[in-house]
Amino acid sequence: MSTREYPDRPFVGVGAVIVEGGRVLLVKRRFEPLAGQWSLPGGAVDVGETLEACVIREMREETGLDVMPGPVIEVFDRITHDADGRVQYHYVLVDYVCRPVGGRLAAASDAADVAWAAPGELPSFKLTEKATAVIARGFALAAAEGWADGPAQRAAERSPAPLRKGE
């Protein structure tokens, strides 16, 4: 059985660019990889769990928010090497653009802190280049979806039904 640190195979994970009111939700990672750094919320897919179900579960666990996943932004590898050049972490990540449809924002699970950030504020969070690029594409996809940012519009929309593994 492979472990996440020094794995014998890549792990599949999801991430979310949660957009609302022209801002994106960021989390300060509690654990490695990227412990103590600001990033996008996300986590590993459980066996038998669909990607979209994982996004919904991970966002609820990590941020307290219920989200509606939109289109996939990008699929990419996040490979971290140790000082000796060995692969310490290898994730294949599928990032979705999402919008909140309920819940209460709170840093939970793997998040040490959470913050909403406007595009002009992103440099102060010292995100990776990849995260910044994914966020930019997420904003563009959210605009293409025609998502309204007002609370009245969100309240009028149906919250996503809970998804169980395999649905």
C-alpha positions in Angstrom: 0.0 0.0 0.0 1.4 3.4 -1.0 1.7 6.2 1.4 1.4 9.9 0.4 4.9 10.7 1.4 7.5 8.8 -0.8 4.7 7.1 -2.7 5.1 4.2 -5.1 2.4 5.7 -7.3 0.7 9.1 -7.8 -2.3 10.0 -5.8 -5.4 11.7 -7.4 -6.6 14.8 -5.8 -9.0 17.7 -6.5 -8.8 21.4 -5.9 -11.3 24.2 -6.1 -11.2 27.8 -7.3 -14.2 29.0 -5.3 -15.3 32.3 -6.6 -17.7 34.8 -5.2 -18.1 38.6 -5.6 -14.9 38.9 -7.7 -12.8 37.1 -5.0 -11.3 33.6 -4.6 -11.2 31.5 -1.5 -7.7 30.6 -0.3 -6.6 28.3 2.5 -3.4 28.3 4.5 -2.3 24.6 4.4 -1.9 22.9 7.8 0.0 19.9 6.6 2.6 18.9 4.0 3.0 19.4 1.1 3.0 23.2 1.3 2.4 23.4 5.0 2.1 27.0 6.2 1.6 28.3 2.6 -1.5 29.8 1.1 -3.1 27.7 -1.7 -6.3 26.5 -3.1 -8.5 24.1 -1.0 -8.4 20.5 -2.0 -7.6 16.9 -1.1 -7.3 13.3 -2.1 -10.0 11.3 -3.8 -11.2 8.3 -1.8 -11.6 4.9 -3.4 -15.1 4.7 -5.0 -15.6 8.4 -4.9 -16.2 10.5 -8.0 -14.2 13.6 -8.6 -17.1 15.9 -8.2 -18.2 14.2 -5.0 -14.7 14.6 -3.7 -14.7 18.4 -4.5 -18.0 18.8 -2.6 -16.8 16.7 0.4 -13.3 18.3 0.6 -14.7 21.8 0.4 -17.2 21.1 3.2 -14.5 19.5 5.3 -11.8 22.1 4.7 -13.8 25.3 4.4 -17.2 24.7 5.8 -18.8 25.7 2.5 -21.2 23.7 0.3 -20.1 24.3 -3.3 -21.5 23.6 -6.7 -18.7 22.4 -9.0 -18.5 23.9 -12.5 -16.1 23.0 -15.3 -12.6 21.5 -14.9 -10.0 24.2 -15.0 -6.9 22.0 -15.5 -5.4 18.6 -14.8 -1.7 18.6 -13.8 1.0 16.9 -11.8 2.3 18.3 -8.5 5.6 16.5 -7.9 7.8 17.5 -4.9 11.3 16.2 -4.5 13.3 16.0 -1.3 16.9 17.3 -0.9 18.3 14.0 -2.3 16.1 14.4 -5.5 13.7 11.6 -4.5 10.0 12.0 -5.2 8.5 13.0 -1.8 5.0 13.7 -3.0 3.3 13.1 -6.4 -0.3 14.2 -6.9 -2.3 14.3 -10.1 -4.6 17.2 -9.5 -8.0 18.0 -11.1 -9.0 21.6 -10.3 -12.6 22.8 -10.7 -14.1 26.2 -10.6 -16.8 26.2 -8.0 -19.2 28.6 -6.4 -20.5 28.5 -2.8 -24.2 27.6 -2.4 -24.4 27.2 1.4 -22.5 26.4 4.6 -20.5 28.7 6.9 -16.9 29.6 6.1 -14.4 28.3 8.6 -10.9 26.9 8.6 -11.3 23.2 9.3 -9.7 19.9 8.6 -6.5 20.5 6.6 -6.8 24.3 6.7 -5.0 26.5 9.3 -6.8 29.6 8.0 -9.0 30.8 5.2 -9.3 34.1 3.3 -11.2 35.7 0.4 -8.8 37.5 -2.0 -9.4 39.8 -4.9 -7.1 39.3 -7.9 -5.0 42.4 -6.9 -4.4 41.0 -3.5 -3.1 37.6 -4.6 0.6 38.6 -4.6 0.5 39.2 -0.9 -0.4 35.5 -0.4 2.8 34.3 -2.1 1.0 31.6 -4.1 2.8 29.3 -6.4 2.9 30.3 -10.1 0.7 27.3 -10.9 -2.0 28.3 -8.3 -2.0 31.9 -9.6 -2.5 30.7 -13.2 -5.2 28.2 -12.2 -7.0 31.0 -10.3 -6.9 33.3 -13.4 -8.4 30.5 -15.6 -11.0 29.8 -12.9 -12.2 33.5 -12.9 -12.4 33.3 -16.7 -14.4 30.1 -16.6 -16.8 31.4 -13.9 -17.4 34.5 -16.1 -18.1 32.3 -19.1 -20.6 30.3 -17.0 -22.5 33.5 -16.3 -22.5 33.0 -12.6 -24.1 35.8 -10.7 -22.3 37.0 -7.6 -25.3 38.2 -5.6 -26.6 36.4 -2.5 -30.2 36.5 -3.7 -29.3 34.6 -6.8 -27.3 32.0 -4.9 -30.2 31.6 -2.4 -32.6 31.0 -5.2 -30.5 28.2 -6.6 -30.7 24.6 -5.5 -27.9 23.4 -3.3 -26.1 20.3 -4.6 -27.6 17.1 -3.3 -25.2 15.1 -1.1 -23.3 12.7 -3.1 -22.1 9.3 -1.9 -19.2 7.4 -3.1 -19.8 5.9 -6.5 -22.6 8.3 -7.5 
